[in-house]
Amino acid sequence: MKTLNLGLLLPTSSIIPMGKQFEKGLKEVLSIKSPDTTIEISKEFIGQGSVSQTQNSINKLFNYDDVDIVTGILSNKLAENFSSLFQKQRKPFIINNLGENIPDPYQLNAFTLTSSFGFWQHAWTLGYWGVRTFGKKGMYVSSVYDAGYSFSHMFYEGMKAADADCEWSFSIAPVHVPGELSDLSVIFPYLEQYQPDFVFATFCGAETTIFINEFIARGWHKRTRLLGLPFLLDPFMPVNGDINIYTTSPSIIHPSLKAKDCFYHLGQQTADVICSGLSKGTDLQIDFSSDERLQKSGGAFFLEHSANPEGNLTIFKNDIVAGSATFTSESIGEVPTFPIKQLDAMERSTLIGWNNPYLCV
């Protein structure tokens, strides 16, 4: 019987148990699809995904646990720091994330596979659809926790793709005390100043409910349209008024997938890739280039659910009733997204932002 030593990098989140869900999906598929392989899993907890803590964990997986392959939840930006280590070790590195950072395929390599929902693509889609549907004035609002990713940049790129004469504005709520929630009240004077046709909000956890309630209290739910990524409404808490919020489906090719199931699904997808590689022979060095489901860009590979070259995103209209613990969602159409195949041609610049995976706060 073959043996596979698998290294697992798991971050910590106060918003959603992403590590536990990812591990559950991974183990379930491995147990079903690899009955002829003994799989030994070495887990490393990387907290909020700092470079130093992740580096130490990877070193241990290589030098003590002697793993054959490493996977887990890392942002694209964080993973770029380690891709050369995997090339040197000649071991596969499977990155999983929601897609908070635009991936740079030239900072990765052929030993790297990115399995991501591409939320940076979703931001592009919401900008594009917002201008085409509601008007040319779009505004990005967020707290510093969520603003340090590629969302505002790609939102503006999507707006420009819809109308070169669009008007983009933004407001970021500061944190006055480290570790506490943002002061969301500072956002609303800028809404009054710019009078947007639609608003793209990236908040998560408790800040979402605070923002939506303030949005309703000031009457903005009757004056403009509110757009968001899937986790704007997951986890969901009751709010103080009726409101319609438009969000994207988490997955390009699985539009019915719920946000709460994203990390479980990523675990399943990763296990499926590993089992596919194991089934092709006795060589435990998984060759990504032999997997027809994967798409290559630059020096790295991308899994199909974020790499569909002609992919559209489903837009949902979410009808929320005051005080209700649930809401109803209706699919209202499919909208183009930014294709992975155009990553090679994207202009590169030094981007300052968070290394930690989205929702790891």
N, C-alpha and C positions, 0 to 999 in steps of 0.2 A: 504493500500500500504506500502511496506517495504521501509526503508530508509537506505542508506549506506553512511557513512561519510568517504571519501577517502582523504588521505594526499598525496600530490604530491611534490616531491623534484626535482627541475629543476636547472641544472647548466648553466653557461654562456660560450659560445665559440665565438672566433673571426673568426673561420674557417667555421663553418656551424651552422645554427639555430636549433641545436639539440633539445633544450627544446620545442620550438614551434612545431616542427614536431612531437615529441613524444606526446605532449598534443593533437594535432589534431587527430592522429591515435587512441589514447585512447578514446577520446570523441565520435568519429564517431561510433566506435563499441559499446560502452556503450549505446548510444542512440538507436541503432538498436536492440541489443540483451537483453536489460534489461528494457522493457517497463513497467513492473509492479513494478519497484523500483525507488524511488526518490534518486538520487545520488548527494550528496553535496561534492564539491571539495574544499579543502583548499590547496592553493599553497604556497610553500616556495621556494625562490630563494637562492641557495647555492653558487653562484659565481663559483669559480674554484674548489669547492669541498674540502675545507680544513676541517680537523677533527673538529675544534672548531665551525666553522660556521654551519656545518651539524648537529653537536650535538645540538646546540641551536635551529635549525629548528625542529629537531625531538622532542625535549622537548616541544616546543610550540604545535606541532601537538598532542602530548599526553595530555598535561596538560591544554591547553586552547581549542583547537578545538575538543578534544575527538574523534579522528578518530578511525574507525574500522580496517583500513588497510592502509599501507603506500607503495607507489611505487615511481619510478622515475629513474633517471640516476645517478648511482654511480659506481665507480670502485670496483672490488672485494676486493681489499686491503682496501679501505675506509670502505666498508660495514662490514668488520670483526670487526671493532671497536664498532658496534652497535647491532650485532645480539643478544647478551645477554639481551639487553633492550627489544627486541621484545618477547623473551622467557619469561621474567618476566611479561610483559604486556599481554602475550598470544594473540598477534595480528600478522597477516601475514605481511611479509616484502618481497616485490617483487623487486629484483635488476635488472636493465637493463644496459647493456654496450656492447661495441664492443669486449671486452675480452682482454684487455691490460695486465692484471695480471693473472697469474696462480691462480685459486681459491683453497683455502684450505678448504675442506669440514668439517674439524674438528674444524675450527674456526667459523663455521656457525652452524645452528641447524635446527630442523624440522619445524620451523616457517619461514624459509628462502627459497625463490625460486630465482634461478639465471636464467635470460633470457638473453643470451649472444651469440654473433657470434663467440666467441672463437678465437680471432686473435692470441693468443698465440699458438693455434693449427695450424693456417695458417703458422706461422713462422717455426714450425716444418716441415710442408709439403714442404715449399720452400727449406729448407735445404736438406731434403731427395731427392726431385725431382731434385734440382740443381746438386747434386753429381751424381745421376743416369743418368742425361741427358748431363751435360756439362763437368764434371771433378771433381776431389777431392779437388780442391782449391777454397773455398768459403770465401767471405769477407763481413762483416757487416759494413755498414757506416750509420751514423746518426748524428743528433744534440743532444744536451743535453735534449732538450724538448721531444724528442721521445725515447731516449735511456734509460730512467728510468723505463722501463717496462720489461716484460718477453720476449721480442722479440729476443734479441741476444742469451739468454740462450737456448731457444727452437729451434732456428735456428741451433745452434751447436749440440743439441741433435738429430735433424733430420738428420744432416750431418753424425753423428756417426752411426745412425741406418742404413744408406745407405752404409757406408764404414768406418770401424774402423780406417783405415789409412788416413782418410781425413785430410786436412790442413785448419784450421780456423784462420782467422785474422780479425782485426777490426780497425776502426778509428772513433773517436767521435769529432765533431767540437765544439769548446768552444764558449761561449758567453762572449765577453769582456765587454759589457755594459748591465746591467740588463734590461730586457724588450725589447731589440733589437734583430735583427736576428743574427744567428751564423756566424762565419767566416769559410765558407765552403772551402776556398782555402787550408786549412791545411790538408784536406783529401787526396789530389791527390799525394803528395809525397809518401804516404803509399801504394797507388795503384801501383805506380811504383816499390816500394820495394817488394811487395808481389805477384804482377802479377797474380791476381785471375782469375780462369776460369769463375766465375760468382760473381755478387755483389748483396747483399740484402740491399736495401736502405729504411730506414724509415724516411721520411720527410713528412711534411704536410704544406698546405698553400703556402705562398710566397717562403719559402725555397725550396720547390719542384722544382719550375721553375728555380730558381737560380742554383740549383744543376744540373738539367738536361742540362741546357745551358752550364754550365762549363764542364760537362761530354762530351758533343758533341764537344765543342771548343777544348778540349785537345785530341780528337780522340778516346776516350775510347769506344764510341758506335760501333767502328769497331774492337775493340780488345777483348771485353768480353761481357757477357750478363748481362742485368740489370733486377732485380726481385723486386717486391714490393707488399705490401698489397693494398687492393682496394682503399684506400684514397690517395695513391701516385698520382693517376690521377683524383682525384675528391676533390675539384674543380680543373678544368683543365684550364691552360692558354697556348696560343701558344708558341712554342719553336723555336729555331733558326736552326734546322736541322732535317733531317729524322732520326727516331730512332724506334726500336722495343723494347717494354717493356712488361715483363711477370708479370701478377698479378693473385691473387686468386679471386674467386667469394666470395662475402661477406657471403653467406649462404650455409651451407652444403646441405640442402634439398630444397632450392629454388635458383638454380644456375643462374637463369636469373635476380635475384634481383640486382638493381643498388645501388652503394654505397650511392648515394644521398638520397635514400629512406629507408636507414637502420633504422633510428630513428622513422620514421612514422610506419614502420613495427613492431618495438619493441612495440610501443604504442598499435597497433592493437592486438598483441599477448598477451600483459598483460591484456587488456580489455577482451579478449576472455577467459582467465583463470578465471578472476573475475566473469564474467557472468556464466561460467560453474559452479562455486561454488555456486552462488546465486540460480541457477535453481534446486539445489538438496534439497532445503527445506528452512525453515524460519531462520535457524541458519546462522548469518552473519559471523561467524568465519570460514573462508574458510579452508578446510582440504586438504592440498596438496597431502596427501597419497591416497586420493580417485580418483585422476586424473590419468587415465591410460596413458596420454601423457608424464608424468613426470618420470624422472629416478632419483633414490636416490643414492647418493655417500657420504659415511661418515655420517654426520648428516644432510645434506642439500639435496634439490631437484634442478634438472636442467631441463629446458624446452627442448623439443625434437629437436629444430633446432640447438642446440649446443651439444646435447646429443646422437645423432644417434650412436649406439654402433659400427656399421660397416661403419661409414660415410667416404665418399671420398670428396675431394674438387676439383672443376673444375678449371683448369688453363686456363687463357686467354692470347692469344698473341695480343697485342695492337700495331697497325701500325700507327705511328704518322708522319705526313707530315709537313715539315717546314712551319711555319706561319699559319697553319690551326687552327681554333677554335674548331674543332672536330677531332675525330680519329675513326678508325674502330677496332672492337674487334672480335676475332675468338676463339671459344673454341677448345683447342687442346688436351684435355684428362682429365681424372679423376685420382687423386693421393690419396693414403691413408693419413689419418691424425691421430693425437694422440687421442685415444678414451677416453672419459670421464670416462669410467669404470676403467681405469688404474690410476685415480687420487689417489685412496686409497693406492696404492702401491708406489706412488712417494715419493722419499726421501725429507724430509722437512728440511729446514734451514731458518735462519733469513734473509729475503731479504730486502735490502734497495732500495727504489724506490719511485716514485711519488704516492700520494694518488688520485690526481685529475683524472677524467675520460679522456681517450685519446681524443685529439683534443680540450680540454678545456684550451687553451692558448690565 
